[in-house]
Amino acid sequence: MQFIVKKNVQAFGFMLIALTTILAWSAPSVAPERVPQRVLLGMTSDPAHSQAVTWRTTVAVAAPQAQIAPCSGNPVFGNTATTVKATSGEYTTSSGAKVVHYEAVFSGLEPGKQYGYRVGDGTAWSEWFQIRTASDKAEPFRFIYVGDAQANVKSLWSRTIRNAFMSAPDASFVLHAGDLINEGFDDALWGEWCDGLGFFGAMMANMPAVGNHDMNLPEGSGALPSAANPLWKAHFALPQNGPADTPLLEDEAYWVDYQGVRFICLEANAYTPEDYDPEARKIAQAKQIPWVKSLLENNPNRWTVILQHEPMYQVGKNADNPELREAFLALYDKYHVDLVLQGHDHVYARSHKLAGGKVVGDAAPGTVYVVSVSGPKMYPFNPVYADLMKKTIADTQLFQIVAVTGDHIRLNTYATGNEWVDGFELKKNKDGGSVLSELSKP
């Protein structure tokens, strides 16, 4: 009998130790409205030394903050975390609900290093996410490029972007070519877009171009759009290096130098027939042309990639963009822009190498223009610029994986089922031009 009692006491002791251990590793209970939602990794103008993140809660929290620490396999790596205060802003959604969005910027980071970060208020935290800073040198890297998501985002676009993530888990960031959702004012659609990304949105930086649908105002508002909806600006932390003294273009026109490539994101809606407030259109047009010229003229990088929503040569809608060509085509030609990544037309079209609006030789100075679509909304192919296109695909959800390796850029296009459907390579010349060649497989 004495043995049994002693054995039970020992068992109780082990249970108490186990319970204490579990409680030590358990997070305290917090109100769900304080738990961070829609955590999105953004981009800064110096991705080798800084990172930026946004998130939101459904109530205001007293001390919004983020923590970051060098990653290791030790589960208590967060004990060395640096805490950064976040800025906040309250927004009224299309349903009338009040929500609060936050932004935090991590600075003083080391190039090419892996970090873990989390966001919250000191009690209610997100999970820890792992990220890696850029190198401060022109080292090889990959990125993902997708055209319009726009419709049925959670149910059908999600399969495309998640296949892209799984196909290139080492990608440094994602370029979104605009029209992320169908109505830029609809907070529920923004929720679907974030759900479609899943946790990848917090671990792989997002670099979006504004599409015309991202600017949409509610019917009956009595106004024309003059900038992306405030919910766009709430969701994305982006470089604040656009045209000077132009608040309309904040978080819409920006640039990033990343490991030997200059990426320029253009707000192209102002040069197209899409709805746009006339006064805002004049400002956006006048400010962006000299800004782009300066970025191209003073570019220390080997490669130049432009991201814009509307295409230079429309291939999927019964429309045209002569103002866009008039504004930028000569600049792209003069300064040897290598690649222009576009959306809007809901088909796939990849041009020959073009200069002055004409097909040139594969080794001649010129630019390759790509239009793609990642969501399920499709348009028929418009043949007006068919002679300029090397490859076209209709009625197919697609994603692109782009690899930059020294003197080479390789772009491979995949259907959502991971079927390879197109690819090409640009090889840099000593004079700043490139040689275009076809790929048969990645």
N, C-alpha and C positions, 0 to 999 in steps of 0.2 A: 504494500500500500504506500509506503514511504517512497519507493522507487517511482511509482506512478505520479505522485504529487510532484516530485522533483522534475520528472520529465515534462509535465504540463507547465511548470514554471519556466523551464528552459524554452519550451515552444512559445509561451507567451512573450518571453524576452525577445526571441527572434522576430516574432510578429511586430512587436513594438519598434524594434530597430528598422524593420522593413517599412513600416508605416511612416516613421520619422524621415527616412530617406526619400520616400515618395513625396511627402509634403514639402520637403526641402527643394525638390525639383519641380513642383507644381506652381503654376502662375496663380496669383490671387484672383478671385472672382471679380470681374468688372462688368459694368453695364455695357450691353452690346452696342449701344449708340456711340460709345467712346472708342470702340475698336476700329483701327485704321482700315479703310476700304480703298480700292482702286489705286494701289501703290504702283507708280510708273517711274521707271528710270528715264531721266531726260538726258540732255547733252549740254556741255559748257563749251566755251570758246577755247579752253585749254584742257582737253580730256586726259592728258598725261598727268596732270597735277590736281584735277578737281572733278567732281561728279555732282549731279543734282537729281533730286527726287521730289515727286509730288504725291500727295494722298488726300483723303478726305474722311470726315466723320459726319454723322447726322446731327450732332450737337457740338457746340463750341467746347473745347477743352482748355483748361487753365494754363498748361505749360507744354504746348506742342514742341516736339523736339525729335532729333534723330541721333543715332549713335553709330559710330563706325570704328572698326578695329582690323588690323591685319589678320588674315585668316590662318588657322592652323587646324590640325586634327583634334586638338584638345578642346573638349566641349565647353570649357570655361574661358575660351579666348576672349569673350566679350568683357571680361573683367578689366581689360586694358583699353576699353572703348573710349573714344573722345565724343563728348556730347555737343551737338550743335543746335542752337535755337532755330525754330522755324518761323517763317512769316505766315500770316493767315488772311483769308478773305471770305466773307459770307456771300452766298449766292442764293437767289430764289430760282428754283427749277420751274420748268414749264407747267408742272402740276401745282405750283404754289408753295411747295415745301422749302424750308430753309436748310441749307447744308453749308458746311465749312470746308474749304480746301486749304491745304498747307504746302509750303515749299521749303526745302532745306538744301543748302549747298555745302558740300564737303570740300575743303581746300587744304593745301599743303600736303597732298598725297604724293607717293613715290611712283614714278613711271613703271609700267609693266608689272604691277604688283596686284595680288589678289587680296580683296578686302571683304569683310562681312559687314552688313549694315542692317539696322531695323529702325522703324519709325513708331512714334506713339506720343504719350504724354507723361512718361515716367512710371506709369502703372499699367495702363492698357497699351500693349505693344503688338506690333506685327511679328511674324516670324523673322528670323535672320535670313537675309538674301546675300548670295555671293556674287561679286562683280570683279572685274579686272580693269585697271587703268590702262590707257594707251601707252605705247612706247613713245619716247621723245625723239626717236629716230625713224627713218624710212624703212621700217621692217614689214615683212609680209603680213597680210591679214585678210579676212573675208567679211563680207557684209551681205545682208539680205535686202532685196528690193521687191516691193509689191505694188501693183496698181490698185485701183479703187476697190475698197471693201463694200461700202455703201449699203447694200440690202441684205436682209436675212443674215445679219452679221454673226449673231451667236450660233444659229443653227447650221449655217453653211460656210460662211467665211472662216469660221474657227478651224475647220479641217485643213484649209489651205495654210494658214499661218502656223498651225501646230506642226504640220508636215515640214514646213520650211525650218522651223526650229529644230526638229529632230534630224533633218538632213544636214544642218550646219550648226551644231550645238556650240561650236567655237566662234561663231560669228560675233563681231564686235558690236554691231548695231543693226537696226532695221530702218531702211528708208521707205516711208509711206508716201505714195505719189498723189495724195489728196482724196477728197470724198471718202473720208473714213466712215461717216455715217450719212444717212439720207437727209436729216434735218438737224442742222447744227445747234438749234435751240432746244432739242429734245433730250433731256437728261436721261431718260430711260434708255434711249439708243446709245448714249455714251456708256451706260452700264453694260449693255450688250457687247459693245466693242471691247471694254476691259475684260469682260468674261471670256470673250473669244481669245484674247491674248493669254489668259490664264496667268500662272505665276511667272511665265517667261517675261511678261511686261515689266516686271520689277528687277529682272536680272540682265536683260539685254536692252541697251539704250534705244530710245525711239526718236527718230528724226523725221517729222512729217512736213509735207507741203500742204498749204491750205487749198482745198477744193471749193468749187462754187456751192456745193451742197453744205459744206461746213460753215458757210456764211449765211445760210438761209435764215430768214426771220419768219415768225408765225404769220399765217394768213390773216389779213385784216389789220396788220400793224400800221399800214399806211406809210411805210418807209422802205427805201431800198438799202440793201446791206452796204456797209462802208468798211467792214473789217470782219475778221473771224468772230464768231459768237464768243462772249465772255467765258463760256464753258470750255472752249478750246484753250484759252489762256490759262484757265484754272487747272486743266489736266496736264499741261506740258510745261516743263522747265527747259527753256531753250536759250541759246546765246543771245545776249542783248547787244549785238554788234551790227544791226541793220543800218539803213540810211539814217543819218543824224537828224535829230529833232523831228522825228516822224512817228508819233505814238501809234498812228493807224497801222503801221507795219511791224510793231513789236510782236515777237513770237511768230512772225510770218515770213519775213525776209531776214536771213542770217547766213553765216558761213562758219565752217569748221575746217581746220587743217588737221588731218589724221594720217600719220605715218607715211608721208610722202604724197598725199592727195589733198587738193583743195576741193571741198564740197561747198557749193553755193546753192542755197535754197531761194528760189525766186517766187514772189507773189505774182503769178501770171494772170490771174483773173482780171486785173485792171486793163489788160491789152486784148480782151476778147469780147464777143457780143453778149456775155452773160450779164445778168442784172447786177448793177453796181451804182452806188450813189455818184452822180456826175462830178461833184466837187472832190470827193474822195478819190475817184478815178484819176483826176488831173494830178493830185498830189502824188499818188502811188506811181503813176507813169513818170512824172518829172523827176522824182527822187531816186528811183531804182536804176535808171539808165547810167548816170554818172557813177553810182555806187558799184554796179556790176563792172563797168569799165575799169575803175580803179582796182578792184579785186583781181581782175584778169591781167591788168598791166603790171601789177606789183605782186606777182605770184612766185614764191620761191620753190614751189613744189614741182615734182616731175609730171604729175597728172592733174587734170581738171575735170570734175564731174559736176553737172548742173542737175538739180532736181526742180521740176516744175509740174504743175497739175495739167494745164492745157497743153496739147502737143503743138509743136511748130508746124507739123503737117497733119491735118486731121484725117483719120482713116476709119472712123467708126460712126460719125454723125454727119448729117447733111448741113455742114457749116464749114467755116474757114476762119483762120486767124491771121489775116494780113498785117494787122497792127503789131502782133507779137513778132512776126518775122522782121518787120521794118525796124522795130526797136532793138532787136538783139542778134539777128542773123549775121550781120557784118562783124559784130564784136566776137561772136563765137568763131567765125572764120579767121579773123585777124589774129586772135590770141590762142589759136589751136586748142579750143575746147575739145576734149577727147570723146566725151560721152554725155548725152542728155537723156535723163530718165524721166518718163512722163506717165500720165494716167488719162482719165476723163473719157476715153473713147470706147472702153469696154470690149476691146478686141486686143489681139497681140499683133504688133507690127514692128519689125526690125529693119532699119534702112540699110542700103548700101552706104559706103562712105560718101558724104555729101559736102559740097562747098558751093556757095552762091546759089543754092537751090537746085543744084544739078548733081548727077552721079559723076564721081571722079574715080580714078584708079585706086586700087587697094593700097598702093604705096604713096599716093599723092596726099598733100595736106587736106584734111577734112574731118568731119565729125560723124559719129554714128548716133542715130536717134532711135530710142526704143519706147514703145507704148505697151503697157501690159494691164491686165485686170486680174484681181485675186478673188473678188466676190462673185456671186451667181448672176448678177444682172448683166445681160449681154446685148450688144448691138450687132446688126449685120455689117459686113465690111464695106466701106465706102471706097470705090476704086479710083477716085479722082487723083490720088497720089500713088497709085499702084506701081507706076514705073520707078518710083524712088525706093520701093521696098524690096528687100532681099527675101524676107520670110514673113508670112502672115498666118495667123491661126484664129479661128472664130469659135465661139461657144465653148470655151474651155477656161476653167479656173487655173491660174498659173502662179508660180513664184519663181524668183530668180536668185541665184547664188553667185556673187561676184567675188573673184579672188584677185588680189593685187599682190604681185610678187616682183619687186624690182622693176625691170623694164617690160613687164607683161601685165595686162588686165585680161582676165578670162571671165566672160559672162555666160552662164548656163541657165537655161530655162526648163522648168519642170511643170508638167501637169500635176494637179493636186494628188493624183494617185502615185506620185513619185516617178512618173514616166518622163524620161529626158526627151525634149522635143526640139530644142534648138541651142546653138552655142557658137560663140565666136571669140577670137583673141585679137587684141591690139598689142603690137610690139613697138616700143618706143624707138625713134630714130635719134641720132645725135643732134639734129636740127630742131628737135621739139615736136616733129610730126610722128606718125606711126604707120605701121603696116598692118592691114586688116587681113585676117585669114579665118577660114571656117573651121569649126570643130565638129568632129563626127561623134564624139562621146566625151564626157568630162574627164 
